Each structure stands twice: as C-alpha cells, then as structure tokens.
Amino acid sequence: MTLAARSSAREWEALARRSRIRRTTGQSLLIAFLVAVSLPIILPYFWMFTISVSARTGGVESVVLWRASAVLVPAVVGFGILRLFTESRRRLLIGAAAIAGIALLALLILVGRDLHLQNYRFLVDPNIVEELRGEATTAAQFPSVWTAFRNSLALALAQTVLVLFVSTLAAYYLSRFQFPARGGLLQGLLVLHAFPAMTLIIPIFLLMYWVGLLDTLTGVILVITTLELPFSIFIMKGFFDAVPWDIEMSAMTDGASRRQAFVQVVLPQVKVGMLAVGVFAFIKGWEEYVFVRTLLFEKQNWVMSLYIFWVSEDIMGVDYGIVAAVAVFYILPSILLYIFCQKFLVQMSLGGIKG
C-alpha cells in the first residue's frame, strides 16, 4: 500500500471514530435529557401505584416508594436504551425479558413483604367505600365503581364512534370537493377549536335543560362530540389530502362507484389517522370532568372522573390507599389503549394540508 493510500485510510478511520463519538455523545445527551424531563412525570404515577399496593401496612409506603423507584426507574431507562440501540426484534424481546426479570426479582427482594392488594377490595366489595364514607360523612348512598365504569365506557365508546363517523365523512368532503365558502369553513374549524370550551358551560347547560337532555349520558355524549369534531375534522382532512387523487380516479375508471372507491381504496390509506383520532376521542371521553360535573347529578349517572373526585373528597382522610387504588383503576384503560396503539400513533403523519 502506498503512503498516500495509508494516509487516506487513517483519515477515514479518524473521521469514522469522530462520527461514532459524536453519535454516541448526542444519543447519551438525548437519553439524559429525556430521563430528566420524564422523572417528574413518571414518579407521581409510581407513587400512586405504590400507595395503592402498600398503604396501611405500618406507614412504610414512603420507603416502598423509594425502593421501588430505585428499581423501576433504571429498568425503564434501560428498556429505553435497549430500544434505541437494538434493531433486532428477537434481541429486543430477549433484552426486555431480562430487564423485566431482574426488576421483578429486585422488587420481590426489596419490597415484596410490604406489598398487598387489600386496597383493591372495592372491586369485589362495592360497600367498602360506603362503609368508609360512613366514618367521615353522612352523605347519600355512593354508587358502585362498576356503575361508574360502565357509564364511562359507554360515554367514551359512543363519543369515539360518533367523532370517527362524522369527522371522516366531513373531512373527505372538505378534501375532495370544491364549494362556496370552503376556505371560510376551514378557518372556522380552527377558530372553533381554539375557542375556550369553559366559556360555553352556561349556554350548554341551558340548552341541555331546554331540550330535556340534562342529567343524561346522551346529552354529555353530544356535547363532548360536538366540541371534539372541529379538531378531528381538521386532522382527518390532512390525512385525506395526503392520499393521491389518482388512485381514487383509477378505481372509479375500473368500474368502482364513488362509495366503493371511498370504502375500499381511500379509507385503508387513512386508517392510521382514524386510529389516532379514535384514540384521542376515547381518551377525551374517558377523562372528561368539567361537563360531566356540570350536566350530571344523579349518582347512577356518574362516570369514573366524578367517582374518583367524590372518593377523594370523602375518604381521603380515612383510607388514602383505596383512593390511590381507585386512581390506578381509573387510568388503567388509557394506559392499555396507548400500549396497544402506540406503534400506530408514532407512524402518524399529516402530510400536506391543503387550504
């Protein structure tokens, strides 16, 4: 090898080494930043779950919290690093299983004897909350948590179906057809989304009273659906705009009707957008508090957000472990939904949004 070739090879090796150093340093700083900003968000959830499985066992929940955090936080960080640097799915599964096994073993050793499920007895004994409330208040009978859960599920599912159906059809029409005042309608959607919903509480309350939908789940569903539609329509329009007009025209040229082209050709192209809008609509319906607090009165119409509010109000000083357990039960559907849909949500791309 000539001297010039050896010098060139050394230069390339030096460049490659500097590139690896920069990449590793950048990724390390990114991980450190993400960990720093995530801890204030993650720790309260760790605290809530720890209280729910350790409270009322001699006041050891604070010790359990820090011991569990010392295990779970490194485990979560380790899993994030593993996903960042591992491209093989098989290695990712093996590494994740190893991290989970080590974390579980450490938890059993450090805090296993202090854990219990007594605070979750409200799931099988609906009267336990009422008994605890009797120690702190003389208010009327408290509904079962399963009644509130069914109401929340009905509210969230019905709202999701309505939002998806209306926003998909409206967004398709806005994306594919030209008509007078189309631009003004698009601007109106943005204005409606930016309009503070809190200012509409009194008009909505009066409207629900006049039409006979006050203190009904149907009224709340219609209100939340109406407030969510402007944003959902605008998001779905972006997905339809990203679908080439040519493939739809090709389907109709081959004999498909407009409806068939829409259902069989266009909708599969925007399924990620529909999933994203559906997830956001479900979460909005599940966590809604302001309007259900304003429009629902009868206890049999309560949803989970009202249930956890009144549980916290009445028995926090009597048994805060059960309050934490109710909170964990309340957020569980949202967490499961995100876990199963996250791989689709991270693929969401709006493409170009035409005016």
C-alpha positions in Angstrom: 0.0 0.0 0.0 1.4 3.4 -0.9 2.0 6.1 1.6 -0.9 8.2 0.2 -3.3 5.2 0.5 -2.2 4.6 4.1 -2.7 8.3 4.9 -6.1 8.3 3.3 -7.1 5.1 5.3 -6.0 6.7 8.5 -8.0 9.9 7.7 -11.1 7.8 7.1 -10.6 5.9 10.3 -10.3 9.1 12.2 -13.4 10.5 10.6 -15.3 7.3 11.4 -14.1 7.4 15.0 -15.1 11.1 15.4 -18.5 10.3 13.9 -19.1 7.4 16.3 -18.1 9.7 19.2 -20.4 12.4 18.1 -23.3 10.0 17.6 -22.7 8.3 21.0 -22.4 11.6 22.7 -25.5 13.0 21.1 -27.6 9.9 21.9 -26.3 9.9 25.5 -27.2 13.6 26.0 -30.6 12.9 24.5 -31.3 10.0 26.8 -30.1 12.0 29.8 -32.4 14.9 28.8 -35.4 12.6 28.3 -34.8 10.9 31.7 -34.5 14.3 33.4 -37.8 15.6 31.9 -39.6 12.2 32.4 -38.9 11.7 36.1 -41.2 14.5 37.3 -44.0 12.8 35.2 -43.2 9.2 36.0 -42.6 9.4 39.7 -46.1 10.6 40.6 -47.5 7.6 38.8 -45.0 5.3 40.7 -46.1 7.0 43.9 -49.8 6.4 43.2 -49.3 2.8 42.3 -47.0 2.2 45.3 -49.5 3.7 47.7 -52.3 1.5 46.2 -50.3 -1.7 47.0 -48.6 -0.7 50.2 -50.6 1.8 52.2 -51.9 1.0 55.7 -49.1 -1.5 56.4 -47.4 0.4 59.2 -46.6 3.6 57.3 -44.0 2.0 55.1 -45.3 3.3 51.8 -42.7 6.1 51.5 -39.9 3.5 52.0 -41.5 1.2 49.4 -41.8 4.2 47.0 -38.1 5.0 47.0 -37.1 1.4 46.9 -39.4 0.6 44.1 -38.3 3.8 42.2 -34.7 2.7 42.6 -35.6 -0.4 40.7 -38.2 0.7 38.2 -36.6 3.9 37.0 -33.4 2.2 36.0 -35.4 -0.6 34.4 -37.5 1.9 32.3 -34.3 3.8 31.3 -32.6 0.5 30.4 -35.5 -0.5 28.3 -35.4 2.8 26.5 -31.7 2.5 25.8 -32.3 -1.1 24.6 -34.9 0.0 22.1 -32.7 2.9 21.0 -29.7 0.7 20.2 -31.3 -2.6 19.3 -32.7 -3.2 15.8 -33.3 -6.9 16.0 -36.8 -7.7 17.3 -35.6 -11.0 18.8 -32.8 -9.3 20.7 -35.2 -6.6 21.9 -37.6 -9.3 23.3 -34.8 -11.1 25.0 -33.3 -8.0 26.5 -36.8 -6.7 27.6 -37.5 -10.1 29.3 -34.1 -10.0 31.0 -34.7 -6.4 32.3 -38.2 -7.3 33.5 -37.0 -10.5 35.2 -34.2 -8.7 37.0 -36.5 -5.8 38.0 -39.1 -8.2 39.3 -36.6 -10.2 41.3 -35.2 -6.9 42.8 -38.7 -5.8 43.7 -39.5 -9.1 45.5 -36.3 -8.8 47.5 -36.6 -5.2 48.5 -40.3 -4.6 48.9 -42.1 -7.9 48.4 -43.1 -8.4 52.0 -44.7 -4.9 52.2 -47.0 -5.3 49.1 -50.7 -6.3 49.3 -53.9 -6.0 47.3 -56.2 -5.1 50.2 -56.8 -1.6 48.8 -58.4 -3.1 45.7 -61.1 -4.8 47.6 -63.5 -2.1 46.4 -63.6 -4.0 43.1 -65.3 -7.0 44.7 -66.9 -5.4 47.7 -68.8 -2.3 46.5 -70.0 -1.5 50.0 -66.5 -0.9 51.3 -66.4 2.7 50.0 -69.8 3.4 51.6 -68.6 2.0 54.9 -65.5 4.2 54.9 -67.6 7.2 53.9 -69.8 6.5 57.0 -66.8 7.2 59.1 -66.3 10.7 57.5 -69.6 11.8 56.2 -73.4 11.2 56.3 -74.0 11.9 52.6 -76.3 9.8 50.5 -75.5 6.4 49.1 -72.4 6.1 47.0 -72.8 4.2 43.6 -70.8 1.1 42.7 -67.5 1.6 41.0 -68.7 -0.7 38.2 -71.7 1.5 37.6 -69.3 4.5 37.1 -67.0 2.3 34.9 -69.9 1.2 32.6 -71.0 4.8 32.3 -67.5 6.0 31.4 -67.0 3.2 28.9 -70.4 3.9 27.3 -69.6 7.6 27.1 -66.1 7.1 25.7 -67.1 4.5 23.1 -70.2 6.3 21.9 -68.3 9.6 21.5 -65.5 7.8 19.7 -67.8 6.2 17.2 -69.6 9.5 16.6 -66.5 11.5 16.2 -64.9 9.0 13.8 -68.0 8.7 11.7 -68.8 12.4 11.3 -65.1 13.6 11.1 -64.2 11.0 8.4 -67.1 11.9 6.1 -66.8 15.7 6.7 -63.0 15.6 6.2 -63.4 13.6 2.9 -65.9 16.1 1.6 -63.7 19.0 2.5 -60.6 17.4 1.0 -62.1 16.2 -2.3 -64.8 18.8 -3.2 -64.8 22.5 -4.0 -67.8 24.5 -2.9 -68.5 28.1 -1.9 -67.2 29.3 1.5 -64.9 26.2 1.7 -62.0 28.3 2.8 -64.1 30.1 5.4 -65.3 26.8 6.8 -61.8 25.5 7.2 -60.8 28.7 9.0 -64.0 28.4 11.2 -62.9 24.9 12.2 -59.6 26.3 13.5 -61.4 29.1 15.4 -63.9 26.7 16.9 -61.0 24.5 18.2 -59.2 27.5 19.7 -62.4 28.8 21.4 -62.3 28.1 25.1 -64.9 25.5 25.9 -65.2 26.7 29.5 -67.0 29.8 28.3 -69.8 27.6 26.9 -70.7 25.9 30.1 -73.7 28.1 30.9 -75.2 28.2 27.3 -74.7 24.4 27.0 -76.3 23.9 30.4 -79.4 25.9 29.4 -79.6 24.2 26.0 -79.5 20.8 27.6 -82.2 21.9 30.0 -84.5 23.2 27.2 -84.2 20.0 25.1 -84.6 17.7 28.0 -81.1 16.1 28.0 -79.9 17.5 31.3 -78.6 14.8 33.7 -78.4 12.2 30.8 -75.3 10.5 29.3 -76.8 11.2 25.9 -76.6 14.9 26.5 -72.9 14.7 27.6 -72.0 12.5 24.7 -73.5 15.0 22.2 -71.7 17.9 23.9 -68.3 16.3 24.0 -68.7 15.0 20.5 -69.6 18.5 19.2 -66.6 20.1 20.9 -64.2 17.4 19.6 -65.4 17.5 16.0 -63.6 20.6 14.7 -60.1 19.4 15.6 -60.9 15.8 14.4 -62.2 17.0 11.1 -59.1 19.1 10.5 -56.8 16.3 11.4 -58.6 13.8 9.2 -58.6 16.3 6.3 -54.8 16.3 6.4 -54.8 12.5 6.0 -57.2 12.6 3.1 -55.1 15.4 1.5 -52.1 13.1 1.6 -54.0 10.4 -0.4 -53.3 10.8 -4.1 -56.4 11.6 -6.2 -55.1 9.4 -8.9 -55.7 6.1 -7.1 -59.3 7.0 -6.4 -59.8 8.0 -10.0 -58.2 4.8 -11.2 -60.6 2.8 -9.0 -63.6 4.6 -10.5 -62.2 4.2 -14.0 -62.1 0.4 -13.4 -65.8 0.4 -12.6 -66.0 1.2 -8.9 -68.6 3.6 -7.6 -67.6 6.7 -5.6 -68.7 4.9 -2.4 -66.8 1.8 -3.3 -63.7 3.8 -4.1 -64.0 5.6 -0.8 -64.5 2.5 1.3 -62.1 0.1 -0.4 -59.4 2.4 -1.7 -59.3 5.7 0.3 -60.2 4.5 3.8 -57.4 1.9 4.0 -54.9 4.7 3.2 -56.1 6.8 6.2 -56.5 4.0 8.8 -53.6 5.4 10.9 -55.3 8.8 11.1 -58.6 7.2 12.0 -56.9 5.2 14.7 -55.2 8.3 16.1 -58.4 10.3 16.1 -60.3 7.4 17.7 -57.7 7.1 20.5 -57.7 10.8 21.2 -61.5 10.8 21.2 -61.7 7.9 23.6 -59.2 9.4 26.0 -61.1 12.7 25.9 -64.4 11.0 26.7 -62.9 8.8 29.4 -61.2 11.6 31.2 -63.9 14.3 30.8 -64.7 16.0 34.1 -65.9 19.6 33.5 -69.0 18.9 31.5 -70.0 15.7 33.4 -69.6 17.6 36.6 -71.9 20.3 35.3 -74.5 18.2 33.4 -74.8 15.1 35.6 -76.5 15.0 39.0 -77.9 11.6 39.8 -75.4 9.2 41.3 -76.4 6.4 38.9 -75.2 8.6 36.0 -71.8 9.2 37.5 -68.7 8.4 35.4 -65.3 7.5 36.7 -64.0 11.0 36.8 -66.9 12.0 39.1 -66.5 8.8 41.1 -62.8 9.4 41.9 -63.4 13.0 42.7 -66.0 12.2 45.4 -64.0 9.3 46.7 -61.0 11.6 47.2 -63.3 14.2 48.7 -65.0 11.9 51.2 -62.5 9.2 52.3 -59.0 10.6 51.7 -58.5 11.2 55.4 -59.9 7.8 56.3 -58.1 5.5 53.8 -55.9 7.1 51.2 -54.8 3.7 50.0 -58.2 2.9 48.5 -58.2 6.4 46.8 -54.9 5.6 45.2 -56.2 2.1 44.1 -59.3 3.8 42.5 -57.0 6.2 40.7 -54.9 3.3 39.3 -58.1 1.5 38.2 -59.3 4.8 36.5 -56.1 5.3 34.4 -55.7 1.6 33.5 -57.9 1.7 30.3 -56.0 4.7 29.0 -52.6 3.1 29.6 -53.7 -0.2 27.9 -55.1 1.7 24.9 -51.8 3.6 24.5 -49.7 0.4 24.9 -51.7 -1.4 22.2 -51.9 1.5 19.8 -48.5 3.3 20.2 -46.9 1.6 17.2 -49.6 3.1 15.0 -49.6 6.5 16.7 -45.9 7.0 16.2 -46.4 6.4 12.5 -48.9 9.3 12.3 -48.0 11.8 9.6 -50.4 14.5 8.4 -48.7 15.1 5.1 -49.5 18.3 3.2 -52.7 20.0 4.4 -54.3 21.9 1.5 -56.3 25.0 2.1 
